[in-house]
Amino acid sequence: MISLDIKGAFDHLQYTSIKNILDNLKYHSNTLETLTDILSNKKVAINTSQGPATWNQQQGCPQGSCTGPALWNMVADEMLQQDWPQGVHLQAFADDFVFLVNAGSKQEVKNLANKALQTFKTWTDKHKLEISLDKTYYLHINKNRSGPIWYSGIKWGHYNIKRASVIKYLGVLIDDKLNFAAHLSAIKNKSLILHQGLKNVAGTS
């Protein structure tokens, strides 16, 4: 399992990327024209000590906006529609991507993972997106839990992706033993904090 964190995905979404996809999208012409208009002639203006300064805005769709998530999904769908080899699955929620790689040997896992990541990197480079290497990890789930620690050599470019024993995805803590002990422990700790807070408010009587 490889969790990929894209740096400021919505903030760095390029208008040229969106427009290129819209050009190839078979949809109602009035809708496409409206979306194209939304991305056209946008400017950023700020006040400086020398007076107002403006420049053309070429990227950025606010995550909380009405159109932002839809525009991002159109670009992200390019990756999700990729024909991945057997044993490789990519899923995403908004800008959170996860690769699931399954193979019969560690070497096969490594080869499949690195090929998939190279394809993903080609896509991010094309759309001028970057991943946050400090927040990108892989989780090795193996039935042979008593075996030696595996240092995979799974790479993003020339960078070795770090191994984690627990990865948080969509609020769920997934551990390398798949017993969800880390998630249950986190829920317990949150419950204890809430309980203590209620006691402080309500008092002991």
Rosetta silent file (secondary structure, phi, psi, omega in degrees, C-alpha in Angstrom):
SEQUENCE: MISLDIKGAFDHLQYTSIKNILDNLKYHSNTLETLTDILSNKKVAINTSQGPATWNQQQGCPQGSCTGPALWNMVADEMLQQDWPQGVHLQAFADDFVFLVNAGSKQEVKNLANKALQTFKTWTDKHKLEISLDKTYYLHINKNRSGPIWYSGIKWGHYNIKRASVIKYLGVLIDDKLNFAAHLSAIKNKSLILHQGLKNVAGTS
SCORE:     score description
SCORE:     0.000 S_00000001
   1 L     0.000  126.108 -179.409    0.000    0.000    0.000 S_00000001
   2 E  -122.772  120.447 -179.946    1.470    3.351   -1.077 S_00000001
   3 E  -101.096  123.713 -176.918   -0.086    6.595    0.133 S_00000001
   4 E  -112.190  128.153  179.074    0.670    9.658   -2.014 S_00000001
   5 E  -109.999  114.968  179.413    0.218   13.206   -0.778 S_00000001
   6 E   -88.152  127.911 -179.185    0.019   15.864   -3.508 S_00000001
   7 L   -65.287  120.452  173.807    1.240   19.289   -2.432 S_00000001
   8 L    41.912   53.264 -172.926   -1.589   21.820   -2.540 S_00000001
   9 L   -53.080  -47.954 -177.372   -3.359   19.905   -5.301 S_00000001
  10 L   -70.116  -36.649 -179.079   -6.239   22.360   -5.684 S_00000001
  11 L   -69.016  -28.635 -175.688   -3.986   25.423   -5.371 S_00000001
  12 L  -104.501    9.802  178.475   -1.613   24.163   -8.076 S_00000001
  13 L   -66.900  119.635 -174.395   -4.219   22.858  -10.511 S_00000001
  14 E   -81.287  134.703  178.611   -3.253   24.340  -13.891 S_00000001
  15 H   -64.931  -33.095  178.242   -5.935   25.974  -16.026 S_00000001
  16 H   -63.719  -37.137  178.122   -4.245   24.687  -19.176 S_00000001
  17 H   -62.378  -45.051 -178.900   -4.638   21.120  -17.873 S_00000001
  18 H   -65.667  -45.261 -177.635   -8.346   21.636  -17.263 S_00000001
  19 H   -63.654  -37.589  178.501   -8.936   23.346  -20.615 S_00000001
  20 H   -63.656  -38.383  177.961   -7.154   20.561  -22.505 S_00000001
  21 H   -70.533  -40.262  178.134   -9.416   17.996  -20.866 S_00000001
  22 H   -61.224  -35.509 -179.612  -12.512   20.101  -21.545 S_00000001
  23 H   -62.686  -29.327 -177.590  -11.540   20.268  -25.228 S_00000001
  24 L  -101.630    6.717 -176.364  -11.714   16.460  -25.428 S_00000001
  25 L   -92.244  127.488  178.108  -14.809   16.074  -23.273 S_00000001
  26 L   -90.260   96.082 -177.235  -18.031   15.098  -25.008 S_00000001
  27 L  -149.103  175.913 -178.975  -20.581   17.071  -23.051 S_00000001
  28 L   -57.216  131.614 -175.008  -23.172   19.808  -23.490 S_00000001
  29 H   -62.557  -36.492 -178.834  -21.519   22.725  -25.278 S_00000001
  30 H   -66.881  -34.961  177.568  -23.095   25.361  -23.029 S_00000001
  31 H   -67.815  -44.564  179.398  -21.693   23.634  -19.927 S_00000001
  32 H   -62.719  -40.526  178.835  -18.231   23.377  -21.453 S_00000001
  33 H   -65.422  -37.703  178.404  -18.328   27.031  -22.494 S_00000001
  34 H   -64.568  -44.928  179.550  -19.358   28.058  -18.980 S_00000001
  35 H   -64.492  -39.446  177.749  -16.490   26.102  -17.420 S_00000001
  36 H   -64.261  -40.534  178.585  -14.045   27.564  -19.928 S_00000001
  37 H   -62.823  -37.898  179.697  -15.302   31.080  -19.154 S_00000001
  38 H   -59.182  -33.267 -176.055  -14.775   30.467  -15.425 S_00000001
  39 L   -93.529    0.764 -174.920  -11.099   29.800  -16.141 S_00000001
  40 L  -103.304  145.517  174.250  -10.593   32.685  -18.570 S_00000001
  41 L    56.107   37.049  176.898   -9.371   36.230  -17.937 S_00000001
  42 L   -90.165  137.682 -179.366   -8.849   35.674  -14.208 S_00000001
  43 E  -131.841  152.018  174.671   -6.540   38.096  -12.466 S_00000001
  44 E  -109.342  132.331 -178.857   -5.021   38.444   -9.025 S_00000001
  45 E  -128.989  135.018  175.295   -4.783   41.949   -7.570 S_00000001
  46 E  -137.252  154.963  175.377   -3.018   43.158   -4.440 S_00000001
  47 E   -91.712  130.123  177.594   -2.208   46.545   -3.000 S_00000001
  48 E  -120.722  173.904  178.742    1.483   47.335   -2.676 S_00000001
  49 L   -65.213  -21.333  177.399    3.423   50.340   -1.453 S_00000001
  50 L   -94.777    3.784 -178.737    3.799   51.339   -5.130 S_00000001
  51 E   113.463 -178.169 -178.561    0.074   50.941   -5.792 S_00000001
  52 E   -62.682  141.862  176.055   -2.157   48.116   -7.051 S_00000001
  53 E  -127.459  135.399  179.779   -0.440   45.196   -8.765 S_00000001
  54 E  -130.880  151.482  171.955   -2.210   42.638  -10.953 S_00000001
  55 E  -151.766  158.891 -177.535   -1.190   39.525  -12.829 S_00000001
  56 E   -70.526  135.731  177.988   -2.924   36.787  -14.750 S_00000001
  57 L   -92.364  123.147 -176.653   -4.040   33.797  -12.714 S_00000001
  58 L  -113.223   -3.482 -177.291   -3.059   30.529  -14.384 S_00000001
  59 E  -154.002  163.855  173.314   -3.723   28.039  -11.615 S_00000001
  60 L   104.413  119.309  173.755   -5.751   27.356   -8.499 S_00000001
  61 L  -131.483  111.940 -177.155   -9.282   26.167   -7.778 S_00000001
  62 L   -53.978  132.621 -176.564  -10.435   26.672   -4.174 S_00000001
  63 L   -63.854  -29.222 -179.013  -11.200   23.322   -2.553 S_00000001
  64 L   -89.777    2.431 -179.075  -14.327   24.705   -0.923 S_00000001
  65 L   -78.534  169.380  179.560  -15.704   26.192   -4.130 S_00000001
  66 L   -71.586  -40.518 -175.157  -18.578   24.704   -6.131 S_00000001
  67 L   -92.314  -21.734 -174.997  -16.532   23.983   -9.246 S_00000001
  68 H   -51.854  -55.180 -179.708  -13.111   23.261   -7.675 S_00000001
  69 H   -60.142  -38.491 -179.805  -13.684   19.587   -6.791 S_00000001
  70 H   -65.813  -41.504  179.546  -15.332   18.875  -10.161 S_00000001
  71 H   -66.910  -39.679  176.848  -12.443   20.456  -12.081 S_00000001
  72 H   -63.537  -42.622 -178.540   -9.915   18.530   -9.995 S_00000001
  73 H   -60.511  -34.691  179.395  -11.813   15.269  -10.573 S_00000001
  74 H   -64.281  -39.244  179.229  -11.576   15.742  -14.334 S_00000001
  75 H   -74.348  -43.278 -179.268   -7.785   15.953  -14.133 S_00000001
  76 H   -64.813  -31.915 -178.064   -7.473   13.165  -11.543 S_00000001
  77 H   -62.020  -23.910  177.020   -9.710   10.887  -13.613 S_00000001
  78 H   -59.408  -37.157  177.435   -6.960   10.765  -16.211 S_00000001
  79 H   -78.714  -39.944 -176.643   -4.949    8.673  -13.748 S_00000001
  80 H   -67.330  -26.078  178.910   -7.864    6.635  -12.448 S_00000001
  81 L   -86.578    0.882  179.539   -8.752    5.567  -16.002 S_00000001
  82 L   -62.341  142.476  178.668   -5.206    4.321  -16.585 S_00000001
  83 L   -85.366   92.399 -176.463   -4.965    0.661  -17.621 S_00000001
  84 L   -81.609  149.762  178.394   -2.922   -0.699  -14.713 S_00000001
  85 L   -68.827  163.323  178.496   -1.270   -4.142  -14.845 S_00000001
  86 L   -58.723  134.004 -178.800   -2.674   -7.057  -12.894 S_00000001
  87 L    98.067   -6.817 -179.878   -1.886   -6.679   -9.208 S_00000001
  88 E  -118.813  128.233  177.884   -1.962   -2.860   -9.265 S_00000001
  89 E  -134.388  133.284  176.611   -4.979   -0.833   -8.170 S_00000001
  90 E  -115.919  131.300  174.450   -5.219    2.936   -7.751 S_00000001
  91 E  -132.735  159.614 -176.728   -7.973    4.609   -5.786 S_00000001
  92 E  -151.454  149.731  168.651   -8.531    8.190   -4.733 S_00000001
  93 E  -130.638  112.058 -173.358  -10.736   10.411   -2.659 S_00000001
  94 L    57.526 -118.410 -177.659  -10.343   14.038   -3.747 S_00000001
  95 L  -104.715   15.772  176.966   -6.552   14.538   -3.807 S_00000001
  96 E   -98.706  111.760 -178.313   -5.650   11.537   -1.608 S_00000001
  97 E  -107.008  143.067  176.420   -4.268    8.729   -3.783 S_00000001
  98 E  -137.365  128.067  170.905   -3.457    5.188   -2.691 S_00000001
  99 E   -95.890  135.115  170.342   -1.819    2.413   -4.688 S_00000001
 100 E  -113.754  120.371 -176.484   -2.516   -1.190   -3.700 S_00000001
 101 E  -121.544  126.286 -177.559    0.090   -3.556   -5.117 S_00000001
 102 L  -130.958  129.100  179.469   -0.196   -7.327   -4.797 S_00000001
 103 L  -154.656  170.173 -174.721    2.236   -9.915   -6.155 S_00000001
 104 L   -80.289  -15.408 -179.949    3.707  -13.316   -5.352 S_00000001
 105 L  -142.119  162.580  179.627    7.176  -12.092   -4.380 S_00000001
 106 H   -63.984  -37.948  179.970    8.846   -9.026   -2.921 S_00000001
 107 H   -64.902  -39.634  177.530   10.739   -8.416   -6.152 S_00000001
 108 H   -64.760  -41.379  177.686    7.499   -8.472   -8.148 S_00000001
 109 H   -59.867  -45.978 -179.837    5.904   -6.033   -5.700 S_00000001
 110 H   -60.219  -46.730 -177.934    8.897   -3.728   -6.042 S_00000001
 111 H   -64.126  -46.277 -179.975    8.854   -3.873   -9.854 S_00000001
 112 H   -63.047  -43.048 -178.324    5.100   -3.310  -10.125 S_00000001
 113 H   -63.496  -44.901 -177.821    5.174   -0.483   -7.574 S_00000001
 114 H   -67.902  -36.063  176.506    8.034    1.357   -9.255 S_00000001
 115 H   -66.534  -41.820  179.209    6.442    1.078  -12.707 S_00000001
 116 H   -64.350  -42.032 -179.355    3.136    2.363  -11.341 S_00000001
 117 H   -67.599  -34.057  177.507    4.849    5.248   -9.555 S_00000001
 118 H   -66.069  -39.358  175.816    6.760    6.197  -12.700 S_00000001
 119 H   -63.411  -42.378  179.141    3.456    6.384  -14.593 S_00000001
 120 H   -64.834  -39.492 -179.859    1.994    8.496  -11.798 S_00000001
 121 H   -66.586  -36.962  176.115    5.064   10.764  -11.817 S_00000001
 122 H   -59.863  -39.708  178.430    4.716   11.278  -15.573 S_00000001
 123 H   -67.214  -45.649  179.903    1.157   12.452  -14.911 S_00000001
 124 H   -64.644  -39.111  177.921    2.153   14.837  -12.087 S_00000001
 125 H   -63.682  -40.867 -179.791    4.984   16.272  -14.202 S_00000001
 126 H   -59.744  -38.841 -176.297    2.595   16.790  -17.109 S_00000001
 127 L  -101.923   13.675  176.452    0.214   18.805  -14.924 S_00000001
 128 L    56.713   42.848  176.191    2.969   20.567  -12.920 S_00000001
 129 L  -108.300  154.819  177.953    1.975   18.878   -9.670 S_00000001
 130 L  -130.690  150.534  172.988    4.313   17.696   -6.933 S_00000001
 131 E   -99.791  152.399  176.447    3.973   15.172   -4.159 S_00000001
 132 L   -87.063  105.934 -176.336    5.042   15.868   -0.598 S_00000001
 133 H   -64.768  -28.574  179.139    7.786   13.317   -0.002 S_00000001
 134 H   -70.426  -18.128 -178.455    7.629   13.917    3.759 S_00000001
 135 H  -114.944   12.022 -179.872    3.997   12.763    3.754 S_00000001
 136 L  -108.036  125.395 -175.304    4.312    9.910    1.268 S_00000001
 137 E  -137.843  164.060  167.930    4.768    6.412    2.689 S_00000001
 138 E  -123.001  151.171 -179.968    4.379    2.769    1.853 S_00000001
 139 L  -120.542  123.104  179.909    2.934    0.076    4.094 S_00000001
 140 L   -97.098  112.341  179.264    4.137   -3.515    3.687 S_00000001
 141 L  -105.429  117.591 -173.741    1.378   -5.981    4.527 S_00000001
 142 L  -136.839  135.279  178.039    2.688   -9.538    4.637 S_00000001
 143 L   -65.026  -29.831  178.990    1.183  -12.771    5.926 S_00000001
 144 L   -84.348   77.922 -173.112    4.659  -13.810    7.070 S_00000001
 145 L   -73.794  -16.000 -179.708    4.722  -11.410   10.010 S_00000001
 146 L   -92.873    0.753 -178.623    7.670  -13.131   11.677 S_00000001
 147 L   -74.694  177.194 -179.032    9.903  -12.688    8.634 S_00000001
 148 L   -68.795  155.504  176.289   12.716  -10.145    8.250 S_00000001
 149 L   -64.517  136.060 -176.115   12.011   -6.441    7.827 S_00000001
 150 L  -102.067  120.441  173.169   11.668   -5.597    4.164 S_00000001
 151 L  -103.455  105.642 -160.155   13.445   -2.571    2.769 S_00000001
 152 L   -75.951  -37.044 -169.880   11.730   -2.354   -0.552 S_00000001
 153 L    77.378   25.405  174.468   13.573    0.133   -2.743 S_00000001
 154 L   -77.439  126.671 -168.611   10.240    1.618   -3.804 S_00000001
 155 E  -125.081  151.068  166.573   11.144    4.965   -5.336 S_00000001
 156 E  -114.845  101.535 -170.937    9.726    8.277   -6.423 S_00000001
 157 L    66.250 -121.882  177.900   12.277    9.338   -8.997 S_00000001
 158 L   -98.967    4.502 -175.007   15.595    8.928   -7.176 S_00000001
 159 E   -97.027  129.307  175.346   14.008    9.223   -3.731 S_00000001
 160 E   -77.683  120.365  178.032   13.373    6.123   -1.604 S_00000001
 161 L   -69.905  136.438 -176.191    9.844    6.255   -0.233 S_00000001
 162 E   -75.975  146.520  176.631    9.791    5.758    3.520 S_00000001
 163 E   -89.257  142.045  176.202    8.197    2.740    5.120 S_00000001
 164 L  -125.474  151.541  175.154    5.506    3.215    7.772 S_00000001
 165 L   -90.246  -18.702  178.410    3.964    0.736   10.178 S_00000001
 166 E  -140.914  135.142  175.088    0.697    2.719   10.188 S_00000001
 167 E  -125.220  133.816  177.085   -0.896    4.860    7.464 S_00000001
 168 E   -95.440  121.834  179.068   -3.908    7.105    8.010 S_00000001
 169 E  -133.621  120.076 -178.956   -6.303    7.095    5.077 S_00000001
 170 L    52.362   41.949  175.144   -9.682    8.850    5.169 S_00000001
 171 L    84.655   -4.371 -178.875   -9.585    8.946    8.950 S_00000001
 172 E  -106.513  130.709  176.245   -8.790    5.244    9.379 S_00000001
 173 E   -87.908  114.302 -179.131   -5.440    4.092   10.773 S_00000001
 174 E  -105.510  124.084 -177.417   -4.334    1.060    8.758 S_00000001
 175 E  -106.012  165.321 -174.904   -1.463   -0.955   10.240 S_00000001
 176 L   -72.904   -7.324  175.860    0.863   -3.483    8.631 S_00000001
 177 L  -101.590   -6.231 -179.543   -0.754   -6.349   10.574 S_00000001
 178 L    55.067   34.145  174.229   -4.291   -5.385    9.536 S_00000001
 179 L  -104.031   -3.644  175.519   -5.575   -5.842   13.089 S_00000001
 180 L    58.174   26.658  178.236   -6.524   -2.141   13.385 S_00000001
 181 H   -63.925  -39.537 -179.282   -5.040   -1.994   16.890 S_00000001
 182 H   -64.578  -39.395 -179.900   -3.630    1.477   16.212 S_00000001
 183 H   -67.780  -43.802  179.372   -7.035    2.749   15.075 S_00000001
 184 H   -64.246  -38.265  178.401   -8.833    1.281   18.095 S_00000001
 185 H   -64.779  -40.509  179.047   -6.198    2.741   20.407 S_00000001
 186 H   -64.850  -40.791  178.039   -6.637    6.189   18.834 S_00000001
 187 H   -64.229  -41.081  178.888  -10.421    5.989   19.259 S_00000001
 188 H   -61.152  -44.971 -179.236   -9.981    4.937   22.884 S_00000001
 189 H   -63.925  -39.789  177.228   -7.673    7.874   23.582 S_00000001
 190 H   -64.173  -39.673 -179.741  -10.111   10.329   21.970 S_00000001
 191 H   -64.813  -40.196  179.176  -12.962    8.860   24.010 S_00000001
 192 H   -64.808  -39.623  178.704  -10.989    9.239   27.235 S_00000001
 193 H   -65.015  -43.281  177.886  -10.224   12.878   26.415 S_00000001
 194 H   -64.057  -40.525  179.480  -13.909   13.569   25.681 S_00000001
 195 H   -63.097  -43.299  179.560  -14.939   11.778   28.853 S_00000001
 196 H   -65.453  -38.242  177.740  -12.512   13.807   30.920 S_00000001
 197 H   -63.503  -41.129  177.868  -13.766   17.000   29.299 S_00000001
 198 H   -65.128  -38.163  178.125  -17.368   16.130   30.133 S_00000001
 199 H   -63.636  -40.000 -179.639  -16.374   15.395   33.727 S_00000001
 200 H   -65.765  -35.495 -179.862  -14.693   18.778   33.988 S_00000001
 201 H   -76.028  -45.610 -174.223  -17.822   20.516   32.685 S_00000001
 202 H   -82.013  -23.437 -176.082  -20.394   18.501   34.627 S_00000001
 203 L    83.836  176.874 -176.301  -18.425   18.101   37.821 S_00000001
 204 L   -93.873  -14.596 -176.937  -18.283   15.009   39.999 S_00000001
 205 L   -86.959    0.000    0.000  -21.599   15.413   41.832 S_00000001
